[in-house]
Amino acid sequence: MAVLAWDEPQVIHVAGKVLCQDCTQGWNEWVNGGNPIKGVKVSLTCMDKRSRVVYYTSDTTDEWGQYDIIVNKYVNGKELDTKGCTVRLVSSPDHVCNILTDFGGGNSGVKLSRPTSVYRGLIKYLLKPLYYTTPMCDKPEIDDSNSEYKDAQGQRGHY
């Protein structure tokens, strides 16, 4: 009697796309639109339970802004704990659209939670788009500490 074994995947795919978000567009186009950026560097960093880096790799996006990071399931003889892995934007070659945003988590990082596909030797995490924006759309950091309109307790008054 022959028994067919299920092929256990040896690699994990982490995929997604990187877009340029244009704040000059209307809200719907700004949120749902975006142009793909070719050549963006995207990194994957995996930590162990003691917060030490056990794996690091990166990939660059193609002409459609898509990346597909392929990771061995076993690193140094141990199974990789994907819950300790984070995907981040690293750099954009676009001279206009190169300001990191956290819309989608590209700046702070997106943790891998559960795979979107597990099928016959394939484990794949398909992430939501990550975004860069233009300098014109960058939100400046404002320091309110020197404001002359604060009362004695440091609270803003209503005038």
N, C-alpha and C positions, 0 to 999 in steps of 0.2 A: 504494500500500500504506500503510495507516494504522498508525501506531505509537502505542500508548497509553503515556504517561509515568506513572511512579509518582509520586503526589503526595508531594512532600517536605514533612514537617511544618514549620510555621512557629512553632509554640508547643510548649512542654513543660509537662506537668501534673505537679505534685508533690502527692500526696494522702495522707491518713491520718486518724487520729482521736485525740482526747484524752479520757482517762478519769480518774476519781477513784478512787484505790486506797485501800481501807479496811483498815487493819491489824488491826481488831477482828474480822475474819472469819477463818475457817480458811485454811490455806495454799492449798488449791486455789481457793477463792473469791477470795483475795487476789491470786493470780498470774493466774488466768484470768478473773476477774470485773472489775468496775469499772463505774461509772456514767458516761455521757457528760456532758461539761460544755459548755454553750452559752456562746459569747462569748469563748472563750480566744483570745488572740492568739498566732499561730505565725509565725515569721519564716524567710525564706530569704535567706542571704548567700552571694554568689559572689565568690571571690577569683581574681586572675590568678596567673601563675607567680611573680610578684615579691611576692606576699602583699598586694596592694592590692585593696580592695573595688571590683568592677566592676559589681555589681548587688545591690540590696537591695529586698525587698518583704515584705509580710506579709498574712495573711488571718485571719479570725476563724471559729471553728467554728459550725456550725449547731446545731439542737436535738438532733441525733444525735451531736454531738461531732466531726463530720467537717469537714475543710478541704480545699480544692482550690486550690492556688496555680498560677496560669497565668503562664508566663514566655515572653517572646519568645525564640526560638532565636538571634536575632542582636541583639547589643547594641552600639551605636555602630559598626555596620558589620562587626563581627567575630562569629564563631560563639562562643557561650557554651560554655566548657569546664565541663560539669556535674560533673566530678570535683573541682572546686574549690568546690562548693556545699555548704552545711551548713544543716540545718533545726534550729531550736531553739524551745523554749517561751519566751514573753516574759512573759505575764501571764494571770492567771485572775480573772474577775469574781466567782467563787464565794467568799463570805465565810468558808466553812468549809473548802473544799478548795482551798487556794492555795499550798501549799508545793511548790516544784520538787523533782522526783526525777530520778535518772538511770536509773531502771528504764525501759528502752527508749531511753535516750540523750537525753531531752528537755532536760536541764540542760547537759550538755557539748556536745551537738549530734550529729546524725546526718548523716554524709557520704553524698552520692548516689554509688552505685557503678555499677550497671547498671539500665537500665529494666526494669520488670516487663512492660510492653506496648509493642510497636512494631508498629503495624498501620495501613495506609492513612491516612497523614497524622496519626497519633497516636503521640506518645511520652509514656509515663506511668510515673512512679515511684510505687509504692504502698508506703508505709512502714508498719512495725509501729506499734502504738499507743504514744503518749507518755502519761506519767502525772504527775498532781499527787497530793498526799496532804494529810491534815489535820495540824494542829499536834501532835495527840496521837500521831501516827505518825512524826513527824520524829525522826530519830536524832541525838541531841546529840553535839557534838564534845567529846571528853574529852582533857584535857591531863594526861599522866602525869608531867610534869617535876617536880612537887612531891610525888610519892608518898613516904611515909616507909618503905615496904617495899622499897626498892631497896638493893642492896649498894654497895660502894665504886666499882665499875665502872659503876654506873647500870643494872645488870641487875636484874630482878625475881628475888627469891629464892624458893625453894620451901620452905615451912615445914610 
